Amino acid sequence: MNALSPVTGETILDVENLSLEFSGSSGTVRALDDVSFSVKRGEILSLVGESGCGKSVTAMTIMGLLPRHGATLRGAVSLAGEDLLGASERRMRTIRGNRIGMIFQDPMTSLNPVHTIGMQIGETVRRHRGVSWQQAYARALDMLEFVRIPDAKNRLNAYPHELSGGMRQRVMIAIALACDPELLIADEPTTALDVTVQAQVLELIAELRAELGMSVILITHDLGVVAAHADRMLVMYAGRIVEQAPVEALFAHPAHGYTAGLLRSLPGMNARQRGALAEIPGAVPRLDKPMSGCSFAPRCAFRTDACEQPLPPPVAIGPNHTARCIHADAVYRAVADTDIVKVWS
């Protein structure tokens, strides 16, 4: 766990048995399938998985940003005990930006190109705090300084195109934090940024979490980011959470075939191999096809005929470590007895 972590035992967000289906011309698409997890106050929880696995849809569902027409949503989402799925749109407009902040993937398209930075931060403050424009601009200046933007006073009157990618992402963080939210959702916050700027943005989020004691859901496909910044990790595949554990435990001893495959694909995990990096064979299943058994089974090195049976409840592997796999113990032992490199050989 991160040494700066202010994690407490108090739960700030609860997601229980969340399922989401969309109806379209090609049939019913099950985007989320029985997703359950919680976030502690002060915790950085990372959602990991390849594109299309359901990470961003989970975030949008929590924020109440998905269109309800043509969608069937089941389960429960609560923020500090308050029901979010049953909340009216008016109530959600109060919660979004005030109690839950969100950093979207692309700061250039998320910011309004015709308004200054100060106006965009100030508008958020005015909407949720009901203060004057003078007070809102003062808060905007404080926030730009808070996210370490140099020459913050002059940046208030700048337009998004006048800032670098890293500066724009810091502005997005300033907007997300302007009303002191209890929970920050960061959806691929370093997309399209160079490596140096990525590190700066991620360090900033970690530092602000430590200073403010807020919770963070960090959505990413970068396992290096998870290892450096997260306290706990959820691995998603085809709309399901297949494994969750503290970061150190999951990296040391994965207990699901998909997690083992992800870790095996890391360059650092393949020091003994020559040539191309390892990959997980096969392709992600179509979500418009019914899946009763394990959706990862066709690609899994541990597959047996039993994997086609309905999925069992998550299996407890260790403290706060579960995997939704009938062969979880076998995966765990195989990785522990050999190494991730050999498991798929």
Residue pairs with C-beta under 8 A, 6 or more apart in sequence:
1 7
1 231
1 246
1 247
1 248
2 44
2 206
2 229
2 230
2 231
4 206
4 207
4 209
4 210
5 42
5 43
5 44
5 209
5 210
5 231
6 42
6 209
6 210
6 213
7 40
7 41
7 42
7 43
7 231
8 40
8 41
8 42
9 40
10 40
10 41
11 38
11 39
11 40
11 41
12 39
12 40
12 41
12 79
12 80
12 182
12 183
12 215
13 38
13 39
13 62
13 77
13 78
13 79
13 80
13 183
13 215
13 217
14 38
14 76
14 77
14 78
15 35
15 36
15 37
15 38
15 58
15 62
15 75
15 76
15 77
16 36
16 75
16 76
16 77
17 34
17 35
17 36
17 74
17 75
17 76
18 32
18 34
18 35
18 36
18 58
18 61
18 73
18 74
18 75
18 76
18 77
19 30
19 32
19 33
19 34
19 35
19 72
19 73
19 74
19 75
20 30
20 31
20 32
20 57
20 61
20 66
20 71
20 72
20 73
20 74
20 239
21 28
21 29
21 30
21 31
21 71
21 72
22 28
22 29
22 31
22 70
22 71
23 29
23 70
23 71
23 72
24 70
24 288
26 288
27 288
28 288
29 287
29 288
30 239
30 287
30 288
30 291
31 54
31 57
31 239
31 287
32 54
32 57
32 58
32 61
32 239
33 238
33 239
33 240
33 291
34 75
34 240
35 54
35 58
35 75
35 236
35 239
35 240
35 241
36 75
36 241
37 45
37 234
37 241
37 244
39 45
39 183
39 215
39 217
40 215
41 182
41 213
41 214
41 215
42 209
42 213
42 214
42 215
43 215
43 216
43 231
43 232
44 206
44 209
44 215
44 216
44 218
44 229
44 230
44 231
44 232
45 215
45 216
45 217
45 218
45 230
45 231
45 232
45 233
45 234
46 217
46 218
46 219
46 220
46 225
46 226
46 229
46 230
46 232
46 233
46 234
46 247
47 55
47 58
47 59
47 217
47 218
47 219
47 220
47 234
47 236
48 55
48 220
48 221
48 223
48 226
48 233
48 234
48 235
48 236
48 262
49 55
49 221
49 235
49 236
49 237
50 221
50 237
50 284
51 221
52 284
52 287
53 236
53 237
53 238
53 239
53 284
54 236
54 238
54 239
54 240
55 187
55 219
55 236
56 105
56 187
56 188
56 219
57 66
57 239
58 236
59 102
59 185
59 187
59 217
59 219
60 66
61 73
61 77
61 85
62 77
62 84
62 100
62 185
62 217
63 92
63 96
63 100
63 102
63 185
64 84
64 85
64 87
64 89
64 92
64 95
64 96
65 96
66 73
73 85
75 85
76 83
76 85
77 83
77 84
77 85
78 84
79 95
79 99
79 100
79 182
79 183
80 182
82 95
84 92
84 95
87 95
94 128
96 102
97 124
97 127
97 128
97 175
97 176
97 178
97 179
97 181
98 128
98 179
98 181
99 181
99 182
99 183
100 181
100 182
100 183
100 184
100 185
101 175
101 176
101 177
101 178
101 179
101 181
101 183
101 184
101 185
102 176
102 184
102 185
102 186
102 187
103 169
103 172
103 173
103 176
103 184
103 185
103 186
103 187
103 189
104 110
104 172
104 187
105 187
105 188
105 189
105 191
106 191
106 192
107 160
107 165
107 168
107 169
107 171
107 172
108 160
108 161
108 165
108 168
110 172
111 117
111 120
111 160
111 168
111 171
111 172
112 120
112 160
113 159
113 160
113 161
114 159
115 123
115 159
116 156
116 157
116 158
116 159
117 140
117 144
117 155
117 156
117 157
117 158
117 159
117 160
117 163
117 171
118 137
118 140
118 141
118 155
118 156
118 157
120 171
120 175
121 136
121 139
121 140
121 143
121 144
121 171
121 174
121 175
121 178
122 133
122 136
122 137
122 139
122 140
123 136
124 175
124 178
124 179
125 131
125 135
125 136
125 139
125 140
125 178
125 179
126 132
126 133
126 136
128 179
129 135
129 136
129 139
129 179
131 139
137 156
139 178
140 156
140 174
140 178
141 152
141 153
141 156
143 174
143 175
143 177
143 178
144 152
144 155
144 156
144 170
144 171
144 174
145 152
146 174
146 177
146 208
147 170
147 171
147 173
147 174
147 177
147 204
147 208
148 170
148 204
149 155
149 167
149 170
149 171
149 174
155 163
155 167
160 168
160 171
163 171
164 197
165 192
165 193
165 194
165 197
166 193
166 197
166 200
166 201
169 189
169 190
169 193
169 197
169 201
170 201
170 204
172 189
173 189
173 201
173 204
173 205
173 208
176 184
177 184
177 208
177 212
177 214
180 212
180 214
181 214
182 214
182 215
183 214
183 215
183 216
183 217
184 205
184 209
184 214
184 215
184 216
184 217
185 216
185 217
185 219
186 205
186 216
186 217
186 218
186 219
187 219
188 219
188 220
188 221
189 201
189 202
189 205
189 218
190 197
190 198
190 201
190 202
190 220
190 222
190 225
193 201
198 225
202 225
202 228
202 229
205 216
205 218
205 229
206 229
208 214
209 215
209 216
218 225
218 226
218 229
218 230
220 226
223 262
223 263
223 266
224 266
226 233
226 247
227 247
227 251
230 247
231 246
231 247
232 244
232 245
232 246
232 247
232 320
233 244
233 245
233 246
233 247
233 250
234 241
234 243
234 244
235 241
235 242
235 243
235 244
235 250
235 256
235 258
235 259
235 262
236 242
237 258
237 284
237 295
237 296
238 284
238 285
238 287
238 291
238 295
238 296
239 287
239 295
240 295
240 311
240 324
241 324
242 256
242 258
242 259
242 296
242 323
242 324
242 325
243 250
243 254
243 255
243 256
243 258
243 259
243 321
243 322
243 323
243 324
243 325
244 250
244 314
244 320
244 321
244 322
245 317
245 318
245 320
245 321
245 322
246 319
246 320
246 321
249 318
249 319
249 320
249 321
250 259
250 321
251 263
253 317
253 318
253 332
253 335
253 336
254 260
254 263
254 323
254 331
254 332
254 335
254 340
255 315
255 317
255 321
255 323
255 325
255 328
255 329
255 331
255 332
255 335
256 296
256 323
256 324
256 325
256 328
256 331
257 296
257 299
257 300
257 301
257 302
257 303
257 325
257 327
257 331
258 280
258 296
258 299
258 300
259 323
260 301
260 331
260 334
260 335
260 340
260 343
260 344
261 280
261 299
261 300
261 301
261 344
262 280
263 269
263 340
264 270
264 278
264 340
264 341
264 343
264 344
265 277
265 278
265 279
265 280
267 277
269 340
269 341
270 277
270 278
270 341
271 341
272 341
273 341
278 341
278 344
280 299
281 299
282 298
282 299
283 299
285 291
285 295
285 298
292 308
292 309
292 310
292 311
293 307
293 308
293 309
293 310
293 311
294 300
294 307
294 308
294 311
294 324
294 325
294 326
297 303
297 307
297 308
300 307
301 343
301 344
302 325
302 327
302 330
302 331
302 334
304 327
306 326
307 326
307 327
309 326
311 324
312 324
312 326
313 324
314 322
314 323
314 324
315 322
315 323
315 324
315 325
315 326
315 328
315 329
316 322
317 323
317 328
317 329
317 332
323 331
323 332
325 331
331 343
334 343
335 343
